[in-house]
Amino acid sequence: MVNGGTVNTWICINFSRSVQDSVAGGFCSELAHMCHISGMV
């Protein structure tokens, strides 16, 4: 990011029929956590 920024809301959409909602939700939670600890939030 050039000037920095803040993400106030995360959304995750699972379009795969073969991936369980809990697995997709866990992935999105981990992604948001990694972005947060990396300073992207």
C-alpha positions in Angstrom: 0.0 0.0 0.0 1.2 3.4 -0.8 -0.5 5.5 1.8 -1.6 2.8 4.2 -5.2 1.9 4.9 -7.6 0.2 7.2 -10.0 -2.7 6.7 -13.0 -2.4 8.9 -15.0 -5.4 7.5 -13.9 -8.7 6.1 -16.1 -10.9 3.8 -15.5 -14.4 2.5 -17.6 -16.1 -0.2 -17.3 -19.8 -0.8 -18.3 -20.7 -4.3 -17.1 -24.3 -4.0 -19.6 -27.1 -3.4 -16.8 -29.5 -2.4 -15.4 -27.3 0.5 -17.3 -27.4 3.8 -18.4 -24.0 5.2 -16.3 -24.6 8.4 -13.1 -25.2 6.3 -13.7 -22.1 4.2 -14.5 -20.1 7.3 -11.3 -21.2 9.0 -9.3 -20.2 5.9 -10.8 -16.8 5.9 -10.3 -16.3 9.6 -6.6 -17.3 9.2 -6.2 -15.0 6.2 -7.7 -12.0 8.2 -5.4 -12.9 11.1 -2.3 -13.0 8.9 -3.2 -9.7 7.3 -3.7 -8.2 10.8 -0.4 -9.4 12.3 1.4 -8.3 9.1 0.3 -4.8 9.6 -2.3 -4.7 6.8 -5.1 -3.6 9.1 
